[in-house]
Structures are given as C-alpha cells and as structure tokens.
Amino acid sequence: MKFAAFFLIAAAALPGCQTLNVFGGSSSTIVRVSSEPEGAVVTLDGYGSCETPCTVEIDKPREAKIGRAGYNSQNVTLTPGKRSVKVTLELSAPTTKVDETAMPEL
C-alpha cells in the first residue's frame, strides 16, 4: 500500500501529469493516457477529467472519451492490463485553418 501511495504522489508530481482517480478500488491499475497533439481532455465514463498526458486509475475496463478543440474526439476502452494508451487525434476540418478555441462535445 505504501508503494502505491508513493507511486501516485510521484506520478502527480511530474510536470504536466495529472492522476484521475474516479473509480479506483483496492485492485486498481494506473493507465497513462497520452495524445497527439497533447492537451486533449480525457473523461472517464462521463465523470472527471484530466488533460493529456495524464494517468487514470481504473479498477475494471472503463470507457474514455478523448477530445481537443479543433479535433475529432475519440472513444477508447481503458483496461487494467494495459499500462499506457496513446491516441492520435484527427483534425475536424480538412483545411489547415482550424478553430482551436471550440471544444468538441464530450
């Protein structure tokens, strides 16, 4: 238990890294979520949020929605057996001029 607490504190101390713990139970797993480009918002089963890169503590498979302004959002399933997930977001418009201030619906 002390090691798990240390790991969570160390992960939270990393620059630009947050830990989202909405459903973590006694047998939870830490999953690192990253995106290209960085700075996407991650919501887990419709609750909580963190900004990529971040870590998510889950106790069973959970549905995550990842989105960023100007990009199409993506749904992914996070599973306890997978330690990291990287999502490449696609521009929402086929041109180089994109409104980066409007968030996609999460």
N, CA, C and O atoms as a MOPAC input file, in Angstrom:
PM7 MOZYME 1SCF
protein

 N      0.82300 1    -1.18900 1     0.00000 1
 C      0.00000 1     0.00000 1     0.00000 1
 C      0.86900 1     1.25700 1     0.00000 1
 O      0.55000 1     2.23100 1    -0.68200 1
 N      1.97900 1     1.23900 1     0.77100 1
 C      2.85600 1     2.40200 1     0.81100 1
 C      3.46200 1     2.67200 1    -0.55800 1
 O      3.60700 1     3.82700 1    -0.95900 1
 N      3.82500 1     1.58200 1    -1.29500 1
 C      4.39800 1     1.74300 1    -2.63300 1
 C      3.38300 1     2.37700 1    -3.57500 1
 O      3.74100 1     3.25400 1    -4.36200 1
 N      2.11900 1     1.95000 1    -3.50900 1
 C      1.07300 1     2.51200 1    -4.37500 1
 C      0.88300 1     3.98800 1    -4.08700 1
 O      0.74400 1     4.78700 1    -5.01300 1
 N      0.87500 1     4.36300 1    -2.80800 1
 C      0.72000 1     5.77000 1    -2.45000 1
 C      1.91200 1     6.57700 1    -2.95600 1
 O      1.73300 1     7.68400 1    -3.46500 1
 N      3.12800 1     6.04000 1    -2.82300 1
 C      4.31100 1     6.72200 1    -3.32300 1
 C      4.23000 1     6.91000 1    -4.82900 1
 O      4.55600 1     7.98000 1    -5.34200 1
 N      3.79000 1     5.85800 1    -5.54900 1
 C      3.68300 1     5.92800 1    -6.99900 1
 C      2.70200 1     7.01500 1    -7.41800 1
 O      2.97500 1     7.76600 1    -8.35500 1
 N      1.57000 1     7.10900 1    -6.74000 1
 C      0.58200 1     8.13400 1    -7.07900 1
 C      1.12600 1     9.53400 1    -6.81600 1
 O      0.90000 1    10.44500 1    -7.61200 1
 N      1.83500 1     9.71000 1    -5.71600 1
 C      2.41900 1    11.01500 1    -5.41300 1
 C      3.48700 1    11.36000 1    -6.43900 1
 O      3.55200 1    12.49800 1    -6.90300 1
 N      4.32800 1    10.39000 1    -6.79900 1
 C      5.38800 1    10.62700 1    -7.77900 1
 C      4.78800 1    10.94200 1    -9.14500 1
 O      5.27100 1    11.83800 1    -9.83700 1
 N      3.75700 1    10.22900 1    -9.53700 1
 C      3.11700 1    10.48000 1   -10.83600 1
 C      2.48000 1    11.86000 1   -10.85800 1
 O      2.53800 1    12.55400 1   -11.87300 1
 N      1.87800 1    12.26000 1    -9.75600 1
 C      1.23600 1    13.57300 1    -9.70400 1
 C      2.26600 1    14.69300 1    -9.71300 1
 O      1.96300 1    15.80600 1   -10.14300 1
 N      3.46400 1    14.41800 1    -9.24900 1
 C      4.49900 1    15.44900 1    -9.18700 1
 C      5.16600 1    15.70300 1   -10.52700 1
 O      5.84000 1    16.72000 1   -10.69100 1
 N      4.99700 1    14.80300 1   -11.49300 1
 C      5.61300 1    15.00800 1   -12.80000 1
 C      5.00900 1    16.21400 1   -13.48300 1
 O      3.79700 1    16.41100 1   -13.39100 1
 N      5.80600 1    17.04300 1   -14.17300 1
 C      5.25300 1    18.21500 1   -14.83200 1
 C      4.27700 1    17.80600 1   -15.92300 1
 O      4.56400 1    16.92300 1   -16.73200 1
 N      3.11500 1    18.45900 1   -15.93500 1
 C      2.12400 1    18.20100 1   -16.96700 1
 C      1.40800 1    16.87800 1   -16.80300 1
 O      0.70200 1    16.45100 1   -17.71700 1
 N      1.56300 1    16.22300 1   -15.68300 1
 C      0.94500 1    14.91300 1   -15.48700 1
 C     -0.02800 1    14.98800 1   -14.32100 1
 O      0.32800 1    15.44400 1   -13.23400 1
 N     -1.25300 1    14.54000 1   -14.54800 1
 C     -2.26900 1    14.52100 1   -13.51500 1
 C     -2.74400 1    13.08500 1   -13.35700 1
 O     -2.62100 1    12.28600 1   -14.28500 1
 N     -3.28700 1    12.75100 1   -12.19000 1
 C     -3.88900 1    11.43800 1   -11.99400 1
 C     -5.37200 1    11.62800 1   -11.75400 1
 O     -5.78400 1    12.34900 1   -10.84500 1
 N     -6.17000 1    10.97000 1   -12.58400 1
 C     -7.62400 1    10.99400 1   -12.44200 1
 C     -8.01800 1     9.72400 1   -11.71300 1
 O     -7.85000 1     8.62600 1   -12.24400 1
 N     -8.54100 1     9.86100 1   -10.49700 1
 C     -8.95000 1     8.71500 1    -9.69600 1
 C    -10.42300 1     8.87100 1    -9.38000 1
 O    -10.79500 1     9.46200 1    -8.36600 1
 N    -11.25800 1     8.33900 1   -10.25400 1
 C    -12.69600 1     8.43400 1   -10.06200 1
 C    -13.25000 1     7.12400 1    -9.53700 1
 O    -14.15000 1     7.12200 1    -8.69800 1
 N    -12.72000 1     6.00600 1   -10.02500 1
 C    -13.26900 1     4.69700 1    -9.70500 1
 C    -12.26800 1     3.76800 1    -9.05100 1
 O    -12.57400 1     2.59300 1    -8.84400 1
 N    -11.08000 1     4.25600 1    -8.71800 1
 C    -10.03000 1     3.37700 1    -8.19700 1
 C    -10.47300 1     2.61800 1    -6.96500 1
 O    -10.99000 1     3.20600 1    -6.01600 1
 N    -10.27300 1     1.33100 1    -6.98000 1
 C    -10.61600 1     0.47300 1    -5.85200 1
 C     -9.36100 1    -0.17300 1    -5.30300 1
 O     -8.24900 1     0.27700 1    -5.58200 1
 N     -9.53600 1    -1.22400 1    -4.52500 1
 C     -8.39600 1    -1.87500 1    -3.90000 1
 C     -7.51800 1    -2.60400 1    -4.92500 1
 O     -6.32600 1    -2.79500 1    -4.68700 1
 N     -8.09400 1    -3.01000 1    -6.05800 1
 C     -7.31100 1    -3.71000 1    -7.08100 1
 C     -7.22800 1    -2.86300 1    -8.35400 1
 O     -7.43200 1    -3.36600 1    -9.45900 1
 N     -6.93100 1    -1.59500 1    -8.18600 1
 C     -6.90200 1    -0.69200 1    -9.32700 1
 C     -5.55200 1    -0.69500 1   -10.02800 1
 O     -4.54500 1    -1.12300 1    -9.46500 1
 N     -5.54700 1    -0.21000 1   -11.26800 1
 C     -4.36000 1    -0.13600 1   -12.10400 1
 C     -4.22100 1     1.28400 1   -12.62300 1
 O     -5.21700 1     1.94400 1   -12.92200 1
 N     -2.98900 1     1.75100 1   -12.72900 1
 C     -2.70800 1     3.07600 1   -13.28300 1
 C     -2.46000 1     2.92300 1   -14.78100 1
 O     -1.62300 1     2.12000 1   -15.19300 1
 N     -3.18700 1     3.69400 1   -15.60000 1
 C     -3.01400 1     3.68400 1   -17.05000 1
 C     -2.60900 1     5.09400 1   -17.47800 1
 O     -3.28500 1     6.06700 1   -17.14200 1
 N     -1.51300 1     5.20300 1   -18.21600 1
 C     -1.06100 1     6.50300 1   -18.72600 1
 C     -1.76400 1     6.75400 1   -20.05100 1
 O     -1.73200 1     5.91500 1   -20.95100 1
 N     -2.40100 1     7.91900 1   -20.16200 1
 C     -3.11300 1     8.30100 1   -21.38000 1
 C     -2.38200 1     9.48100 1   -22.00000 1
 O     -2.17600 1    10.50700 1   -21.35100 1
 N     -1.99200 1     9.32900 1   -23.26600 1
 C     -1.34100 1    10.42900 1   -23.98200 1
 C     -2.03500 1    10.61200 1   -25.32000 1
 O     -2.75300 1     9.73000 1   -25.79100 1
 N     -1.81200 1    11.75600 1   -25.91600 1
 C     -2.44400 1    12.04000 1   -27.20800 1
 C     -1.49300 1    12.82800 1   -28.08300 1
 O     -0.56400 1    13.47800 1   -27.60500 1
 N     -1.74800 1    12.75300 1   -29.36300 1
 C     -1.03100 1    13.56800 1   -30.34600 1
 C     -2.09100 1    14.36800 1   -31.07300 1
 O     -2.85600 1    13.77600 1   -31.83400 1
 N     -2.18400 1    15.64700 1   -30.89400 1
 C     -1.34200 1    16.51000 1   -30.05200 1
 C     -1.71100 1    16.37800 1   -28.57500 1
 O     -2.79600 1    15.91200 1   -28.22600 1
 N     -0.77600 1    16.80200 1   -27.71400 1
 C     -1.01400 1    16.80700 1   -26.27400 1
 C     -2.05000 1    17.85900 1   -25.92300 1
 O     -2.37800 1    18.71800 1   -26.74100 1
 N     -2.55900 1    17.78800 1   -24.71000 1
 C     -3.50500 1    18.79300 1   -24.22500 1
 C     -4.95600 1    18.43500 1   -24.46400 1
 O     -5.83000 1    19.29000 1   -24.32600 1
 N     -5.23600 1    17.18300 1   -24.82300 1
 C     -6.62000 1    16.74600 1   -25.01400 1
 C     -7.25500 1    16.46500 1   -23.65200 1
 O     -6.56100 1    16.10300 1   -22.70200 1
 N     -8.55800 1    16.63100 1   -23.56400 1
 C     -9.29700 1    16.36600 1   -22.33500 1
 C     -9.76700 1    14.91700 1   -22.34000 1
 O    -10.31500 1    14.43900 1   -23.33300 1
 N     -9.55200 1    14.22100 1   -21.22800 1
 C     -9.97000 1    12.82900 1   -21.06600 1
 C    -11.09200 1    12.79000 1   -20.03600 1
 O    -10.92200 1    13.27200 1   -18.91600 1
 N    -12.24800 1    12.21400 1   -20.40800 1
 C    -13.30700 1    11.95700 1   -19.43200 1
 C    -13.48700 1    10.45000 1   -19.33800 1
 O    -13.36800 1     9.73900 1   -20.33600 1
 N    -13.77000 1     9.97400 1   -18.15300 1
 C    -13.85500 1     8.53900 1   -17.89800 1
 C    -15.27700 1     8.18400 1   -17.48900 1
 O    -15.75700 1     8.62500 1   -16.44400 1
 N    -15.95200 1     7.38600 1   -18.31400 1
 C    -17.35400 1     7.01100 1   -18.07900 1
 C    -18.21200 1     8.24300 1   -17.80100 1
 O    -19.18100 1     8.16600 1   -17.04500 1
 N    -17.86200 1     9.37800 1   -18.40700 1
 C    -18.62200 1    10.61100 1   -18.24400 1
 C    -18.31900 1    11.37200 1   -16.97300 1
 O    -18.96000 1    12.39000 1   -16.70900 1
 N    -17.35600 1    10.91400 1   -16.16500 1
 C    -17.02100 1    11.56400 1   -14.89800 1
 C    -15.58100 1    12.03700 1   -14.91200 1
 O    -14.72600 1    11.43800 1   -15.56300 1
 N    -15.31900 1    13.11400 1   -14.19100 1
 C    -13.96700 1    13.59700 1   -14.02100 1
 C    -13.30000 1    13.95300 1   -15.33400 1
 O    -13.82900 1    13.66500 1   -16.40700 1
 N    -12.15900 1    14.56800 1   -15.24900 1
 C    -11.39500 1    14.87300 1   -16.45000 1
 C     -9.94900 1    15.15300 1   -16.08400 1
 O     -9.63300 1    15.55500 1   -14.96500 1
 N     -9.09000 1    14.93000 1   -17.05000 1
 C     -7.68500 1    15.29900 1   -16.92900 1
 C     -7.22000 1    15.67500 1   -18.33200 1
 O     -7.89200 1    15.38200 1   -19.32100 1
 N     -6.08400 1    16.31600 1   -18.40300 1
 C     -5.54500 1    16.77200 1   -19.68400 1
 C     -4.29200 1    15.97200 1   -20.01200 1
 O     -3.39500 1    15.83200 1   -19.18100 1
 N     -4.24000 1    15.44500 1   -21.24200 1
 C     -3.10600 1    14.61200 1   -21.63700 1
 C     -1.81800 1    15.41600 1   -21.71000 1
 O     -1.81400 1    16.57500 1   -22.12400 1
 N     -0.71300 1    14.77700 1   -21.29800 1
 C     -0.59100 1    13.42200 1   -20.77700 1
 C     -1.03400 1    13.37200 1   -19.32100 1
 O     -0.74000 1    14.28100 1   -18.54400 1
 N     -1.73700 1    12.31300 1   -18.95700 1
 C     -2.17700 1    12.13600 1   -17.58000 1
 C     -2.29600 1    10.65400 1   -17.29000 1
 O     -2.19900 1     9.82200 1   -18.19200 1
 N     -2.50500 1    10.33400 1   -16.02900 1
 C     -2.70300 1     8.94500 1   -15.64800 1
 C     -4.11000 1     8.79300 1   -15.09400 1
 O     -4.66100 1     9.71300 1   -14.49000 1
 N     -4.67900 1     7.61500 1   -15.31300 1
 C     -6.03000 1     7.30900 1   -14.87100 1
 C     -5.96400 1     6.04300 1   -14.03200 1
 O     -5.34500 1     5.05900 1   -14.43400 1
 N     -6.59500 1     6.06500 1   -12.87900 1
 C     -6.63800 1     4.87800 1   -12.03200 1
 C     -7.97600 1     4.18800 1   -12.24900 1
 O     -9.03200 1     4.77100 1   -12.00500 1
 N     -7.92300 1     2.92900 1   -12.71400 1
 C     -9.15000 1     2.19300 1   -13.00900 1
 C     -9.14400 1     0.84800 1   -12.28300 1
 O     -8.08800 1     0.29500 1   -11.97400 1
 N    -10.34600 1     0.33500 1   -12.01800 1
 C    -10.48000 1    -0.94900 1   -11.33700 1
 C    -11.03700 1    -2.03200 1   -12.25500 1
 O    -11.01400 1    -3.21100 1   -11.90300 1
 N    -11.53600 1    -1.64500 1   -13.42600 1
 C    -12.06800 1    -2.57000 1   -14.42900 1
 C    -12.10300 1    -1.82000 1   -15.75400 1
 O    -11.83500 1    -0.61900 1   -15.76900 1
 N    -12.42200 1    -2.47700 1   -16.86700 1
 C    -12.47600 1    -1.75100 1   -18.14400 1
 C    -13.41600 1    -0.54800 1   -18.05400 1
 O    -14.53700 1    -0.66100 1   -17.55700 1
 N    -12.95100 1     0.59100 1   -18.53500 1
 C    -13.72000 1     1.84100 1   -18.48500 1
 C    -13.68900 1     2.52200 1   -19.84900 1
 O    -12.70000 1     2.43700 1   -20.57700 1
 N    -14.77300 1     3.19000 1   -20.17900 1
 C    -14.87100 1     3.93100 1   -21.43300 1
 C    -14.33900 1     5.34400 1   -21.22300 1
 O    -14.76300 1     6.04700 1   -20.30600 1
 N    -13.41600 1     5.74800 1   -22.07500 1
 C    -12.84100 1     7.08800 1   -22.00200 1
 C    -13.14200 1     7.81900 1   -23.30500 1
 O    -13.12200 1     7.22300 1   -24.38200 1
 N    -13.41800 1     9.10400 1   -23.19600 1
 C    -13.60500 1     9.95400 1   -24.36900 1
 C    -12.48800 1    10.98400 1   -24.33200 1
 O    -12.27100 1    11.64600 1   -23.31700 1
 N    -11.78200 1    11.11200 1   -25.45000 1
 C    -10.62300 1    11.99700 1   -25.53100 1
 C    -10.88400 1    13.00900 1   -26.63000 1
 O    -11.15700 1    12.62300 1   -27.76700 1
 N    -10.80700 1    14.30000 1   -26.31700 1
 C    -11.08400 1    15.33100 1   -27.31000 1
 C    -10.29500 1    16.59800 1   -27.06300 1
 O     -9.87500 1    16.89900 1   -25.94600 1
 N    -10.11200 1    17.32300 1   -28.13800 1
 C     -9.40500 1    18.60200 1   -28.07200 1
 C    -10.04200 1    19.53800 1   -29.08500 1
 O    -10.53500 1    19.09500 1   -30.12200 1
 N    -10.03300 1    20.82800 1   -28.78600 1
 C    -10.60500 1    21.82000 1   -29.68600 1
 C     -9.95800 1    21.72700 1   -31.05600 1
 O     -8.73200 1    21.70100 1   -31.17000 1
 N    -10.79100 1    21.67600 1   -32.11200 1
 C    -10.29100 1    21.61800 1   -33.47700 1
 C    -10.05000 1    20.20900 1   -33.98700 1
 O     -9.66100 1    20.03000 1   -35.14100 1
 N    -10.27600 1    19.19400 1   -33.13800 1
 C    -10.02200 1    17.79500 1   -33.49500 1
 C    -11.26000 1    16.94100 1   -33.21500 1
 O    -12.07200 1    17.27500 1   -32.35200 1
 N    -11.39400 1    15.84000 1   -33.95100 1
 C    -12.47900 1    14.89600 1   -33.69100 1
 C    -12.16500 1    14.14100 1   -32.40500 1
 O    -11.03700 1    13.68900 1   -32.21000 1
 N    -13.15800 1    14.00300 1   -31.52700 1
 C    -12.94600 1    13.24200 1   -30.29700 1
 C    -12.98800 1    11.75300 1   -30.60100 1
 O    -13.56000 1    11.32900 1   -31.60500 1
 N    -12.37800 1    10.96600 1   -29.72800 1
 C    -12.33400 1     9.51700 1   -29.90300 1
 C    -12.75800 1     8.82600 1   -28.61600 1
 O    -12.47200 1     9.30100 1   -27.51600 1
 N    -13.44100 1     7.70400 1   -28.76700 1
 C    -13.80200 1     6.85300 1   -27.63700 1
 C    -12.83800 1     5.68100 1   -27.60200 1
 O    -12.57600 1     5.06000 1   -28.63200 1
 N    -12.31100 1     5.37700 1   -26.42900 1
 C    -11.42500 1     4.23000 1   -26.25400 1
 C    -11.81000 1     3.50600 1   -24.96400 1
 O    -12.34700 1     4.10900 1   -24.03500 1
 N    -11.52900 1     2.21900 1   -24.92300 1
 C    -11.74300 1     1.43600 1   -23.71000 1
 C    -10.40200 1     1.25900 1   -23.02100 1
 O     -9.45800 1     0.72300 1   -23.60000 1
 N    -10.33100 1     1.71400 1   -21.77900 1
 C     -9.12300 1     1.54200 1   -20.97700 1
 C     -9.29400 1     0.26800 1   -20.16600 1
 O    -10.31400 1     0.08300 1   -19.50100 1
 N     -8.30700 1    -0.60600 1   -20.21700 1
 C     -8.36900 1    -1.87000 1   -19.48800 1
 C     -7.23800 1    -1.94500 1   -18.47900 1
 O     -6.14800 1    -1.43200 1   -18.73400 1
 N     -7.47900 1    -2.57800 1   -17.33300 1
 C     -6.44700 1    -2.66100 1   -16.29500 1
 C     -5.15000 1    -3.32700 1   -16.75300 1
 O     -4.09200 1    -3.01000 1   -16.21000 1
 N     -5.18800 1    -4.22800 1   -17.72000 1
 C     -3.97900 1    -4.90400 1   -18.17400 1
 C     -3.07600 1    -4.06200 1   -19.05100 1
 O     -1.92600 1    -4.43500 1   -19.28500 1
 N     -3.56400 1    -2.94200 1   -19.53800 1
 C     -2.77700 1    -2.09500 1   -20.42800 1
 C     -2.26300 1    -0.88900 1   -19.64200 1
 O     -3.05300 1    -0.14100 1   -19.06600 1
 N     -0.95300 1    -0.69900 1   -19.61900 1
 C     -0.34500 1     0.35900 1   -18.80700 1
 C     -0.34300 1     1.73100 1   -19.46900 1
 O     -0.23600 1     2.74700 1   -18.78200 1
 N     -0.46000 1     1.77300 1   -20.80900 1
 C     -0.47900 1     3.07600 1   -21.47700 1
 C     -1.30300 1     3.00200 1   -22.75200 1
 O     -1.40000 1     1.95800 1   -23.39700 1
 N     -1.89500 1     4.14600 1   -23.09700 1
 C     -2.69900 1     4.28600 1   -24.31300 1
 C     -2.32300 1     5.61500 1   -24.95000 1
 O     -2.28200 1     6.64600 1   -24.28000 1
 N     -2.04600 1     5.58100 1   -26.26300 1
 C     -1.76600 1     6.81500 1   -26.99300 1
 C     -2.77800 1     6.93300 1   -28.12400 1
 O     -2.96100 1     6.00300 1   -28.91000 1
 N     -3.43300 1     8.08600 1   -28.19500 1
 C     -4.46100 1     8.34300 1   -29.19800 1
 C     -3.97900 1     9.46600 1   -30.10600 1
 O     -3.52900 1    10.51000 1   -29.63400 1
 N     -4.07900 1     9.24000 1   -31.42000 1
 C     -3.75700 1    10.28500 1   -32.38800 1
 C     -5.07400 1    10.89600 1   -32.85600 1
 O     -5.89900 1    10.22600 1   -33.47700 1
 N     -5.25500 1    12.17300 1   -32.54800 1
 C     -6.48500 1    12.86500 1   -32.91000 1
 C     -6.37500 1    13.42700 1   -34.32700 1
 O     -5.31000 1    13.88200 1   -34.74600 1
 N     -7.48000 1    13.38900 1   -35.05000 1
 C     -7.52100 1    13.91600 1   -36.40900 1
 C     -8.17900 1    15.28400 1   -36.41400 1
 O     -9.12900 1    15.53100 1   -35.67200 1
 N     -7.66000 1    16.17500 1   -37.26300 1
 C     -8.26900 1    17.49300 1   -37.40700 1
 C     -9.72500 1    17.33900 1   -37.81400 1
 O    -10.07200 1    16.46200 1   -38.60400 1
 N    -10.57900 1    18.21000 1   -37.26200 1
 C    -12.00400 1    18.11100 1   -37.57500 1
 C    -12.34100 1    18.75100 1   -38.91000 1
 O    -13.43300 1    18.53500 1   -39.43600 1
 N    -11.43400 1    19.52900 1   -39.46600 1
 C    -11.65700 1    20.16700 1   -40.76000 1
 C    -10.52400 1    19.76900 1   -41.69900 1
 O     -9.37800 1    19.66300 1   -41.26300 1
 N    -10.81900 1    19.54900 1   -42.97000 1
 C     -9.78000 1    19.11700 1   -43.91200 1
 C     -8.85800 1    20.23600 1   -44.39000 1
 O     -8.11200 1    20.05100 1   -45.35200 1
 N     -8.90100 1    21.37800 1   -43.73900 1
 C     -8.05300 1    22.50200 1   -44.13100 1
 C     -7.03900 1    22.76200 1   -43.02100 1
 O     -7.10100 1    22.15400 1   -41.95300 1
 N     -6.12300 1    23.65700 1   -43.28300 1
 C     -5.13700 1    23.99600 1   -42.25600 1
 C     -5.66600 1    25.04700 1   -41.29400 1
 O     -5.07000 1    25.26500 1   -40.24000 1
 N     -6.77100 1    25.70300 1   -41.63300 1
 C     -7.34600 1    26.72200 1   -40.76000 1
 C     -8.41100 1    26.05800 1   -39.88700 1
 O     -9.47100 1    25.66800 1   -40.37500 1
 N     -8.11500 1    25.93500 1   -38.58900 1
 C     -8.99400 1    25.24100 1   -37.66000 1
 C     -9.26000 1    26.13300 1   -36.47000 1
 O     -8.34900 1    26.79800 1   -35.97400 1
 N    -10.52300 1    26.15700 1   -35.99500 1
 C    -10.86900 1    26.90600 1   -34.79500 1
 C    -10.40600 1    26.10400 1   -33.58800 1
 O    -11.04000 1    25.11400 1   -33.22200 1
 N     -9.32300 1    26.51500 1   -32.97400 1
 C     -8.77000 1    25.79100 1   -31.84100 1
 C     -9.32700 1    26.25000 1   -30.51900 1
 O     -8.81200 1    25.85200 1   -29.47400 1
 N    -10.37000 1    27.07900 1   -30.52100 1
 C    -10.94300 1    27.55000 1   -29.26800 1
 C    -12.22700 1    26.81800 1   -28.91200 1
 O    -12.62100 1    26.81500 1   -27.74600 1
 N    -12.89100 1    26.20000 1   -29.87900 1
 C    -14.15100 1    25.49900 1   -29.62200 1
 C    -13.87600 1    24.05200 1   -29.26900 1
 O    -13.27900 1    23.32000 1   -30.05800 1
 N    -14.30800 1    23.63200 1   -28.08400 1
 C    -14.11800 1    22.25400 1   -27.64000 1
 C    -15.13300 1    21.34300 1   -28.30100 1
 O    -16.28700 1    21.73300 1   -28.48200 1
 N    -14.71800 1    20.11100 1   -28.67300 1
 C    -15.69100 1    19.15600 1   -29.18800 1
 C    -16.60900 1    18.69800 1   -28.05000 1
 O    -16.23800 1    18.79300 1   -26.88000 1
 N    -17.77000 1    18.21600 1   -28.37800 1
 C    -18.69900 1    17.75000 1   -27.35700 1
 C    -18.14700 1    16.49100 1   -26.70600 1
 O    -17.83600 1    15.51800 1   -27.39200 1
 N    -18.02500 1    16.50800 1   -25.37900 1
 C    -17.50800 1    15.34500 1   -24.65500 1
 C    -18.59400 1    14.66800 1   -23.91700 1
 O    -18.35200 1    13.66400 1   -23.24500 1

